[in-house]
C-alpha cells in the first residue's frame, strides 16, 4: 500500500495521537504490513469454510435443570434472627 504522509497524519488524527518523525516511519511500515496481510486474507477462497461461533469447540457443561420439592423452610427460618408464625420478622423501615 505504501501509506503516504497524508494518510499517516489522517489516521493519527482519527486516533487522537501525535507522532514524531520516527514514529511516523514505524507507523507507516506497520500500517503497510497490516493492509498487506488484509489483502492476503481477501485473496483466500473461503467459500467452502463453514462459519463458526468460536475458535474452540465449546459446549455448555451445565447440568440438567430438574425440579425438586425441597421442604427446607424450617432450616431456612432457623438462621434468621427473628421469626414469627413461619415468616421472617424484620424491623419497620417506613413509619
C-alpha positions as CSV (number, residue, x, y, z in Angstrom):
1,X,0.0,0.0,0.0
2,X,2.8,2.4,0.9
3,X,0.9,4.8,3.1
4,X,1.8,8.4,2.3
5,X,2.4,11.1,4.9
6,X,-1.1,12.5,4.5
7,X,-2.7,9.1,5.2
8,X,-0.5,8.7,8.3
9,X,-1.5,12.1,9.6
10,X,-5.1,11.4,8.9
11,X,-5.1,8.1,10.7
12,X,-3.1,9.6,13.6
13,X,-5.6,12.4,13.8
14,X,-8.5,9.9,13.9
15,X,-6.7,8.1,16.7
16,X,-6.1,11.4,18.5
17,X,-2.3,10.7,18.7
18,X,0.7,12.8,17.9
19,X,3.5,11.1,16.1
20,X,7.1,12.4,15.7
21,X,9.0,11.7,12.5
22,X,10.5,8.3,13.7
23,X,7.1,7.2,14.9
24,X,5.6,8.2,11.5
25,X,8.0,5.9,9.7
26,X,7.3,3.0,12.1
27,X,3.6,3.6,11.8
28,X,3.8,3.7,8.0
29,X,5.7,0.4,8.0
30,X,3.2,-1.2,10.4
31,X,0.2,0.1,8.5
32,X,1.6,-1.3,5.2
33,X,2.1,-4.7,6.9
34,X,-1.4,-4.7,8.2
35,X,-3.0,-3.7,5.0
36,X,-0.8,-6.3,3.1
37,X,-2.0,-9.0,5.5
38,X,-5.6,-8.0,4.9
39,X,-5.0,-8.2,1.2
40,X,-3.7,-11.7,1.6
41,X,-6.8,-12.7,3.6
42,X,-9.1,-11.1,1.0
43,X,-7.4,-13.2,-1.8
44,X,-8.1,-16.5,0.0
45,X,-11.0,-18.7,-1.2
46,X,-13.2,-19.2,1.9
47,X,-16.3,-20.5,0.0
48,X,-16.1,-24.0,1.5
49,X,-15.3,-22.9,5.0
50,X,-18.1,-23.3,7.5
51,X,-18.8,-20.3,9.7
52,X,-18.0,-20.9,13.4
53,X,-19.1,-19.2,16.6
54,X,-15.8,-19.7,18.4
55,X,-12.3,-20.8,17.5
56,X,-12.5,-23.6,20.1
57,X,-15.2,-26.3,20.1
58,X,-17.1,-25.2,23.2
59,X,-20.3,-26.6,24.6
60,X,-22.1,-25.8,27.8
61,X,-21.3,-28.2,30.6
62,X,-24.3,-27.4,32.6
63,X,-26.4,-29.9,34.4
64,X,-29.9,-30.7,33.5
65,X,-32.5,-28.5,35.2
66,X,-34.6,-30.8,37.4
67,X,-37.4,-29.7,39.7
68,X,-37.1,-30.8,43.3
69,X,-39.6,-30.4,46.0
70,X,-37.3,-29.5,48.9
71,X,-39.2,-28.6,52.0
72,X,-36.4,-26.9,54.0
73,X,-38.5,-24.0,55.3
74,X,-37.5,-24.7,58.9
75,X,-33.8,-24.9,58.1
76,X,-34.0,-21.5,56.3
77,X,-36.0,-19.9,59.1
78,X,-33.6,-21.3,61.7
79,X,-30.8,-18.9,60.6
80,X,-33.0,-15.8,60.8
81,X,-32.5,-13.5,63.8
82,X,-36.3,-13.3,64.4
83,X,-39.3,-15.2,63.0
84,X,-43.0,-15.1,63.7
85,X,-45.6,-17.6,62.5
86,X,-43.3,-19.1,59.9
87,X,-42.2,-15.8,58.4
88,X,-39.1,-13.6,58.8
89,X,-39.6,-10.7,61.2
90,X,-37.8,-7.6,60.1
91,X,-37.8,-4.1,61.5
92,X,-40.1,-1.4,60.1
93,X,-38.3,0.8,57.6
94,X,-41.3,3.1,56.8
95,X,-43.2,4.7,59.5
